[in-house]
Amino acid sequence: MKILVDADACPRAVKEILFRAVQRRKIPTTLVANQYMRVPLSDHIDSIAVPAGPDEADDRIVELAEADDLVITADIPLADRVVAKGAIALDPRGTLLTAANIKERLATRDLLDELRNAALVEGGPSSYDDRDSQAFANQLNQFLQSRPAG
């Protein structure tokens, strides 16, 4: 198993939690972004900078993802694509996205997008806070404990 991170919009708190966990468990982890990302000096953590473009990072993550990998992303369409390959996605707010729930989440996201475009609802998700960080840390820990140590 490896971990791939959709790093462009990933909250700093999520990256810090993740870096500690992957160092402890020795899990290969790659941050993918449209720009260079500073990562800790580690045998287990690296980063890939892809060309600028709306789906360049997403496409690279999908290309790299394999069954049983964990992908950290808030991007529901990207989560759908990696889950289709047998990976599991975890959003920064601690929601695990799997084959059992990704289609429902994608449909909800699409509906809300249509309602926002029609000006029937306003705004997006609430700002990221400490509760979200804790939920992410808890779910990541639970996920990693369910996997054999690396």
FIKOL-102539 format. One record per residue: residue number from 1; residue in one letter; x, y, z of N, C-alpha, C, O in turn. Coordinates in nm, 2 decimals, padded with zeros to 4 digits. Example, Ala and Ser with C-alpha at 12.3 -4.5 7.8 and 13.67 -1.06 7.14 Angstrom:
PT,1,a,01.32,-00.57,00.78,01.23,-00.45,00.78,01.32,-00.33,00.78,01.42,-00.33,00.85
PT,2,s,01.28,-00.22,00.71,01.37,-00.11,00.71,01.29,00.00,00.79,01.34,00.11,00.80
//
This chain:
PT,1,m,00.08,-00.12,00.00,00.00,00.00,00.00,00.09,00.12,00.00,00.19,00.13,00.07
PT,2,k,00.04,00.22,-00.08,00.11,00.35,-00.07,00.00,00.46,-00.05,-00.12,00.43,-00.07
PT,3,i,00.04,00.58,-00.02,-00.05,00.69,00.00,-00.02,00.80,-00.10,00.10,00.83,-00.12
PT,4,l,-00.12,00.84,-00.17,-00.11,00.95,-00.27,-00.19,01.07,-00.21,-00.30,01.05,-00.16
PT,5,v,-00.13,01.19,-00.23,-00.20,01.31,-00.17,-00.22,01.41,-00.28,-00.13,01.45,-00.35
PT,6,d,-00.35,01.45,-00.30,-00.38,01.56,-00.39,-00.35,01.69,-00.31,-00.43,01.74,-00.23
PT,7,a,-00.22,01.73,-00.33,-00.16,01.83,-00.24,-00.19,01.97,-00.26,-00.17,02.06,-00.17
PT,8,d,-00.24,02.01,-00.38,-00.26,02.15,-00.41,-00.34,02.23,-00.30,-00.31,02.34,-00.26
PT,9,a,-00.45,02.17,-00.27,-00.54,02.23,-00.17,-00.55,02.16,-00.04,-00.64,02.19,00.04
PT,10,c,-00.46,02.07,-00.01,-00.46,01.99,00.11,-00.42,02.08,00.23,-00.31,02.15,00.22
PT,11,p,-00.50,02.09,00.33,-00.47,02.17,00.45,-00.33,02.13,00.51,-00.30,02.01,00.52
PT,12,r,-00.26,02.23,00.56,-00.13,02.20,00.62,-00.14,02.10,00.74,-00.06,02.02,00.76
PT,13,a,-00.25,02.12,00.82,-00.27,02.03,00.93,-00.28,01.88,00.89,-00.23,01.79,00.96
PT,14,v,-00.34,01.86,00.78,-00.36,01.72,00.72,-00.22,01.67,00.69,-00.19,01.56,00.72
PT,15,k,-00.14,01.75,00.62,-00.01,01.71,00.58,00.08,01.68,00.70,00.15,01.58,00.70
PT,16,e,00.07,01.76,00.80,00.15,01.73,00.92,00.11,01.60,00.99,00.20,01.53,01.04
PT,17,i,-00.02,01.58,01.00,-00.07,01.45,01.06,-00.02,01.34,00.98,00.03,01.24,01.03
PT,18,l,-00.03,01.35,00.85,00.00,01.24,00.76,00.15,01.21,00.76,00.20,01.10,00.77
PT,19,f,00.24,01.32,00.76,00.38,01.30,00.77,00.42,01.22,00.89,00.51,01.13,00.89
PT,20,r,00.36,01.25,01.01,00.40,01.18,01.13,00.36,01.03,01.12,00.43,00.94,01.16
PT,21,a,00.24,01.01,01.07,00.19,00.87,01.06,00.27,00.79,00.96,00.30,00.67,00.99
PT,22,v,00.30,00.84,00.85,00.38,00.76,00.75,00.52,00.74,00.79,00.58,00.64,00.76
PT,23,q,00.58,00.83,00.87,00.71,00.81,00.92,00.71,00.69,01.02,00.80,00.61,01.01
PT,24,r,00.61,00.70,01.10,00.60,00.59,01.21,00.57,00.46,01.14,00.63,00.36,01.19
PT,25,r,00.49,00.45,01.04,00.45,00.32,00.98,00.53,00.29,00.86,00.52,00.18,00.80
PT,26,k,00.62,00.38,00.81,00.71,00.36,00.70,00.63,00.33,00.57,00.66,00.23,00.50
PT,27,i,00.53,00.41,00.54,00.45,00.39,00.43,00.49,00.49,00.31,00.50,00.61,00.34
PT,28,p,00.52,00.43,00.20,00.55,00.52,00.08,00.44,00.62,00.06,00.33,00.58,00.04
PT,29,t,00.47,00.75,00.05,00.38,00.86,00.04,00.43,00.96,-00.06,00.54,01.00,-00.06
PT,30,t,00.34,00.99,-00.16,00.37,01.09,-00.26,00.27,01.20,-00.26,00.15,01.18,-00.27
PT,31,l,00.32,01.32,-00.26,00.23,01.44,-00.27,00.24,01.48,-00.42,00.35,01.50,-00.48
PT,32,v,00.12,01.50,-00.48,00.12,01.54,-00.62,00.05,01.68,-00.63,-00.06,01.70,-00.57
PT,33,a,00.12,01.77,-00.70,00.07,01.91,-00.70,00.11,01.98,-00.83,00.20,01.93,-00.90
PT,34,n,00.05,02.09,-00.86,00.09,02.17,-00.98,00.21,02.26,-00.95,00.26,02.33,-01.04
PT,35,q,00.27,02.25,-00.84,00.39,02.32,-00.80,00.48,02.24,-00.71,00.43,02.14,-00.65
PT,36,y,00.60,02.27,-00.70,00.69,02.20,-00.60,00.63,02.21,-00.46,00.60,02.32,-00.42
PT,37,m,00.63,02.10,-00.39,00.59,02.10,-00.25,00.70,02.06,-00.16,00.77,01.96,-00.19
PT,38,r,00.73,02.13,-00.06,00.83,02.10,00.04,00.78,01.99,00.12,00.67,01.99,00.18
PT,39,v,00.86,01.88,00.13,00.83,01.77,00.22,00.94,01.74,00.31,01.06,01.78,00.28
PT,40,p,00.92,01.67,00.42,01.02,01.64,00.52,01.13,01.55,00.45,01.09,01.47,00.36
PT,41,l,01.25,01.56,00.49,01.35,01.47,00.44,01.32,01.33,00.49,01.32,01.31,00.62
PT,42,s,01.29,01.24,00.40,01.24,01.10,00.45,01.26,01.00,00.33,01.25,01.04,00.22
PT,43,d,01.29,00.88,00.37,01.29,00.77,00.27,01.15,00.73,00.23,01.13,00.66,00.13
PT,44,h,01.05,00.78,00.30,00.91,00.74,00.27,00.82,00.85,00.21,00.71,00.81,00.16
PT,45,i,00.87,00.97,00.20,00.79,01.08,00.15,00.85,01.15,00.04,00.97,01.19,00.05
PT,46,d,00.78,01.17,-00.07,00.83,01.25,-00.18,00.72,01.33,-00.25,00.61,01.32,-00.20
PT,47,s,00.76,01.41,-00.34,00.66,01.49,-00.41,00.68,01.49,-00.56,00.79,01.47,-00.61
PT,48,i,00.57,01.51,-00.63,00.58,01.52,-00.78,00.51,01.65,-00.82,00.40,01.68,-00.78
PT,49,a,00.58,01.73,-00.90,00.52,01.85,-00.95,00.48,01.82,-01.10,00.56,01.78,-01.18
PT,50,v,00.35,01.84,-01.13,00.30,01.82,-01.26,00.28,01.96,-01.33,00.27,02.06,-01.26
PT,51,p,00.26,01.96,-01.46,00.24,02.08,-01.53,00.11,02.15,-01.48,00.02,02.08,-01.44
PT,52,a,00.10,02.28,-01.49,-00.02,02.35,-01.46,-00.13,02.31,-01.55,-00.11,02.28,-01.67
PT,53,g,-00.25,02.30,-01.49,-00.37,02.26,-01.57,-00.47,02.20,-01.48,-00.44,02.15,-01.37
PT,54,p,-00.60,02.21,-01.52,-00.70,02.18,-01.42,-00.71,02.03,-01.37,-00.74,02.01,-01.26
PT,55,d,-00.67,01.94,-01.45,-00.67,01.80,-01.41,-00.54,01.73,-01.42,-00.54,01.60,-01.41
PT,56,e,-00.43,01.80,-01.43,-00.30,01.74,-01.44,-00.27,01.66,-01.32,-00.22,01.54,-01.33
PT,57,a,-00.28,01.71,-01.20,-00.25,01.64,-01.07,-00.35,01.52,-01.06,-00.30,01.41,-01.02
PT,58,d,-00.47,01.55,-01.08,-00.57,01.44,-01.07,-00.54,01.32,-01.16,-00.54,01.21,-01.12
PT,59,d,-00.50,01.35,-01.29,-00.47,01.25,-01.38,-00.35,01.17,-01.34,-00.34,01.05,-01.36
PT,60,r,-00.25,01.24,-01.28,-00.13,01.17,-01.24,-00.16,01.08,-01.12,-00.11,00.97,-01.11
PT,61,i,-00.24,01.13,-01.03,-00.28,01.05,-00.91,-00.35,00.92,-00.96,-00.33,00.81,-00.91
PT,62,v,-00.45,00.94,-01.05,-00.52,00.82,-01.10,-00.42,00.72,-01.17,-00.44,00.60,-01.16
PT,63,e,-00.33,00.77,-01.24,-00.23,00.69,-01.31,-00.15,00.61,-01.21,-00.11,00.49,-01.23
PT,64,l,-00.11,00.67,-01.10,-00.03,00.61,-01.00,-00.11,00.52,-00.90,-00.05,00.42,-00.84
PT,65,a,-00.24,00.54,-00.88,-00.32,00.47,-00.79,-00.34,00.32,-00.83,-00.35,00.29,-00.94
PT,66,e,-00.33,00.24,-00.73,-00.35,00.09,-00.74,-00.45,00.04,-00.64,-00.47,00.12,-00.54
PT,67,a,-00.50,-00.08,-00.65,-00.59,-00.13,-00.55,-00.52,-00.13,-00.41,-00.40,-00.15,-00.40
PT,68,d,-00.60,-00.09,-00.32,-00.56,-00.09,-00.17,-00.48,00.03,-00.14,-00.44,00.05,-00.02
PT,69,d,-00.45,00.12,-00.23,-00.38,00.25,-00.20,-00.48,00.34,-00.13,-00.60,00.32,-00.14
PT,70,l,-00.42,00.44,-00.06,-00.50,00.54,00.01,-00.47,00.67,-00.06,-00.36,00.71,-00.08
PT,71,v,-00.58,00.74,-00.11,-00.56,00.87,-00.17,-00.63,00.98,-00.08,-00.75,00.97,-00.05
PT,72,i,-00.55,01.08,-00.05,-00.60,01.19,00.04,-00.65,01.30,-00.06,-00.56,01.36,-00.13
PT,73,t,-00.78,01.33,-00.06,-00.83,01.43,-00.15,-00.97,01.48,-00.10,-01.04,01.40,-00.04
PT,74,a,-00.99,01.61,-00.13,-01.13,01.66,-00.11,-01.21,01.66,-00.24,-01.32,01.70,-00.24
PT,75,d,-01.15,01.62,-00.35,-01.20,01.63,-00.48,-01.29,01.50,-00.50,-01.23,01.39,-00.52
PT,76,i,-01.42,01.51,-00.50,-01.50,01.39,-00.51,-01.49,01.32,-00.65,-01.49,01.20,-00.65
PT,77,p,-01.49,01.40,-00.76,-01.47,01.33,-00.89,-01.33,01.25,-00.89,-01.33,01.14,-00.95
PT,78,l,-01.23,01.31,-00.83,-01.10,01.23,-00.83,-01.12,01.11,-00.74,-01.07,01.00,-00.77
PT,79,a,-01.18,01.12,-00.62,-01.21,01.01,-00.54,-01.28,00.90,-00.61,-01.25,00.78,-00.60
PT,80,d,-01.38,00.94,-00.69,-01.46,00.84,-00.77,-01.36,00.76,-00.87,-01.37,00.64,-00.88
PT,81,r,-01.27,00.84,-00.93,-01.18,00.77,-01.03,-01.09,00.68,-00.96,-01.06,00.57,-01.01
PT,82,v,-01.03,00.71,-00.84,-00.94,00.62,-00.78,-01.01,00.50,-00.71,-00.96,00.39,-00.71
PT,83,v,-01.13,00.53,-00.66,-01.21,00.41,-00.60,-01.24,00.31,-00.71,-01.24,00.19,-00.69
PT,84,a,-01.27,00.36,-00.83,-01.29,00.27,-00.95,-01.17,00.18,-00.98,-01.19,00.07,-01.03
PT,85,k,-01.05,00.22,-00.94,-00.93,00.14,-00.95,-00.91,00.05,-00.83,-00.81,-00.02,-00.83
PT,86,g,-00.99,00.06,-00.73,-00.97,-00.03,-00.62,-00.90,00.04,-00.50,-00.88,-00.02,-00.40
PT,87,a,-00.87,00.17,-00.51,-00.81,00.24,-00.40,-00.92,00.29,-00.31,-01.04,00.28,-00.34
PT,88,i,-00.88,00.35,-00.20,-00.97,00.41,-00.10,-00.93,00.56,-00.09,-00.81,00.59,-00.09
PT,89,a,-01.03,00.65,-00.08,-01.00,00.79,-00.07,-01.04,00.83,00.08,-01.14,00.78,00.13
PT,90,l,-00.97,00.93,00.13,-00.99,00.99,00.26,-00.99,01.14,00.24,-00.89,01.19,00.19
PT,91,d,-01.10,01.20,00.27,-01.10,01.35,00.26,-01.04,01.41,00.38,-01.04,01.35,00.49
PT,92,p,-01.00,01.54,00.37,-00.93,01.61,00.48,-01.02,01.62,00.61,-00.97,01.66,00.71
PT,93,r,-01.15,01.60,00.59,-01.24,01.61,00.71,-01.27,01.48,00.77,-01.35,01.47,00.86
PT,94,g,-01.20,01.38,00.73,-01.21,01.25,00.79,-01.31,01.15,00.73,-01.34,01.05,00.80
PT,95,t,-01.37,01.18,00.62,-01.46,01.09,00.56,-01.39,00.99,00.46,-01.32,01.03,00.37
PT,96,l,-01.41,00.86,00.49,-01.35,00.76,00.40,-01.45,00.73,00.29,-01.57,00.71,00.31
PT,97,l,-01.40,00.74,00.17,-01.48,00.72,00.05,-01.44,00.59,-00.02,-01.32,00.57,-00.06
PT,98,t,-01.53,00.50,-00.03,-01.51,00.36,-00.08,-01.61,00.33,-00.19,-01.70,00.42,-00.22
PT,99,a,-01.61,00.21,-00.25,-01.70,00.17,-00.35,-01.85,00.17,-00.29,-01.94,00.19,-00.37
PT,100,a,-01.86,00.16,-00.16,-01.99,00.15,-00.10,-02.06,00.29,-00.09,-02.18,00.30,-00.08
PT,101,n,-01.98,00.40,-00.09,-02.04,00.53,-00.07,-02.01,00.64,-00.17,-02.06,00.75,-00.17
PT,102,i,-01.91,00.61,-00.26,-01.86,00.72,-00.35,-01.97,00.76,-00.45,-01.98,00.88,-00.48
PT,103,k,-02.05,00.68,-00.50,-02.15,00.72,-00.60,-02.25,00.81,-00.54,-02.30,00.91,-00.60
PT,104,e,-02.29,00.79,-00.41,-02.39,00.87,-00.34,-02.32,01.01,-00.32,-02.39,01.11,-00.34
PT,105,r,-02.20,01.01,-00.27,-02.12,01.14,-00.25,-02.11,01.22,-00.38,-02.12,01.34,-00.38
PT,106,l,-02.08,01.15,-00.49,-02.07,01.21,-00.62,-02.20,01.27,-00.66,-02.21,01.39,-00.72
PT,107,a,-02.31,01.20,-00.65,-02.44,01.25,-00.68,-02.48,01.37,-00.60,-02.53,01.47,-00.65
PT,108,t,-02.45,01.37,-00.47,-02.48,01.48,-00.38,-02.40,01.60,-00.43,-02.45,01.72,-00.43
PT,109,r,-02.27,01.58,-00.45,-02.18,01.69,-00.50,-02.24,01.75,-00.63,-02.24,01.87,-00.64
PT,110,d,-02.28,01.67,-00.72,-02.33,01.72,-00.85,-02.46,01.80,-00.83,-02.48,01.90,-00.90
PT,111,l,-02.55,01.75,-00.75,-02.67,01.82,-00.72,-02.64,01.95,-00.66,-02.70,02.05,-00.70
PT,112,l,-02.56,01.96,-00.56,-02.53,02.09,-00.49,-02.46,02.18,-00.59,-02.49,02.30,-00.59
PT,113,d,-02.38,02.13,-00.68,-02.32,02.21,-00.79,-02.42,02.27,-00.88,-02.42,02.39,-00.91
PT,114,e,-02.52,02.19,-00.92,-02.63,02.24,-01.00,-02.71,02.35,-00.93,-02.75,02.45,-00.99
PT,115,l,-02.74,02.32,-00.80,-02.82,02.42,-00.72,-02.75,02.55,-00.71,-02.81,02.66,-00.71
PT,116,r,-02.61,02.54,-00.68,-02.53,02.67,-00.67,-02.53,02.74,-00.81,-02.55,02.86,-00.81
PT,117,n,-02.52,02.67,-00.92,-02.52,02.73,-01.05,-02.65,02.80,-01.08,-02.66,02.90,-01.16
PT,118,a,-02.76,02.74,-01.03,-02.89,02.80,-01.05,-02.93,02.91,-00.95,-03.04,02.96,-00.94
PT,119,a,-02.83,02.94,-00.86,-02.84,03.04,-00.75,-02.95,03.00,-00.65,-03.02,03.09,-00.59
PT,120,l,-02.98,02.87,-00.64,-03.08,02.82,-00.54,-03.02,02.80,-00.41,-03.09,02.80,-00.30
PT,121,v,-02.89,02.78,-00.40,-02.81,02.77,-00.27,-02.68,02.85,-00.29,-02.64,02.87,-00.40
PT,122,e,-02.63,02.89,-00.18,-02.51,02.97,-00.18,-02.40,02.91,-00.10,-02.43,02.83,-00.01
PT,123,g,-02.28,02.94,-00.12,-02.17,02.90,-00.04,-02.13,02.76,-00.07,-02.18,02.68,-00.15
PT,124,g,-02.02,02.72,00.01,-01.97,02.59,00.00,-01.95,02.53,00.14,-02.02,02.57,00.23
PT,125,p,-01.85,02.44,00.15,-01.83,02.39,00.28,-01.78,02.49,00.39,-01.72,02.59,00.35
PT,126,s,-01.80,02.46,00.51,-01.75,02.55,00.62,-01.60,02.55,00.62,-01.54,02.46,00.56
PT,127,s,-01.54,02.64,00.68,-01.39,02.65,00.69,-01.34,02.53,00.77,-01.41,02.48,00.86
PT,128,y,-01.22,02.49,00.73,-01.15,02.38,00.80,-01.11,02.42,00.94,-01.06,02.53,00.96
PT,129,d,-01.14,02.33,01.04,-01.11,02.37,01.17,-01.04,02.25,01.25,-01.02,02.14,01.19
PT,130,d,-01.02,02.27,01.38,-00.96,02.16,01.46,-01.04,02.03,01.47,-00.98,01.93,01.47
PT,131,r,-01.17,02.05,01.46,-01.25,01.93,01.47,-01.23,01.84,01.34,-01.23,01.72,01.34
PT,132,d,-01.22,01.91,01.22,-01.19,01.84,01.10,-01.05,01.77,01.11,-01.04,01.66,01.06
PT,133,s,-00.95,01.84,01.16,-00.82,01.78,01.17,-00.83,01.66,01.26,-00.77,01.55,01.23
PT,134,q,-00.90,01.66,01.37,-00.91,01.55,01.46,-00.98,01.43,01.39,-00.94,01.32,01.41
PT,135,a,-01.09,01.47,01.32,-01.16,01.36,01.25,-01.07,01.29,01.15,-01.08,01.17,01.13
PT,136,f,-00.99,01.37,01.08,-00.90,01.32,00.98,-00.80,01.23,01.05,-00.78,01.11,01.00
PT,137,a,-00.74,01.27,01.16,-00.64,01.20,01.23,-00.70,01.06,01.28,-00.64,00.96,01.27
PT,138,n,-00.82,01.07,01.33,-00.89,00.95,01.38,-00.91,00.85,01.27,-00.89,00.73,01.29
PT,139,q,-00.96,00.90,01.16,-01.00,00.81,01.05,-00.87,00.75,00.99,-00.86,00.63,00.95
PT,140,l,-00.77,00.83,00.97,-00.64,00.78,00.92,-00.58,00.68,01.01,-00.54,00.57,00.96
PT,141,n,-00.58,00.70,01.14,-00.53,00.60,01.24,-00.61,00.47,01.23,-00.55,00.36,01.23
PT,142,q,-00.74,00.48,01.22,-00.82,00.36,01.21,-00.79,00.29,01.08,-00.78,00.16,01.09
PT,143,f,-00.78,00.36,00.97,-00.75,00.30,00.85,-00.61,00.22,00.85,-00.60,00.11,00.81
PT,144,l,-00.51,00.29,00.90,-00.38,00.24,00.90,-00.37,00.12,01.00,-00.30,00.02,00.97
PT,145,q,-00.44,00.12,01.11,-00.44,00.01,01.20,-00.51,-00.11,01.14,-00.48,-00.23,01.18
PT,146,s,-00.59,-00.09,01.04,-00.66,-00.21,00.98,-00.57,-00.27,00.87,-00.61,-00.37,00.81
PT,147,r,-00.46,-00.21,00.85,-00.36,-00.26,00.74,-00.24,-00.32,00.81,-00.20,-00.27,00.92
PT,148,p,-00.18,-00.42,00.75,-00.05,-00.47,00.80,00.06,-00.36,00.81,00.06,-00.27,00.72
PT,149,a,00.14,-00.36,00.91,00.25,-00.27,00.92,00.35,-00.28,00.80,00.37,-00.40,00.75
PT,150,g,00.41,-00.17,00.75,00.50,-00.17,00.64,00.63,-00.20,00.68,00.72,-00.20,00.60
//
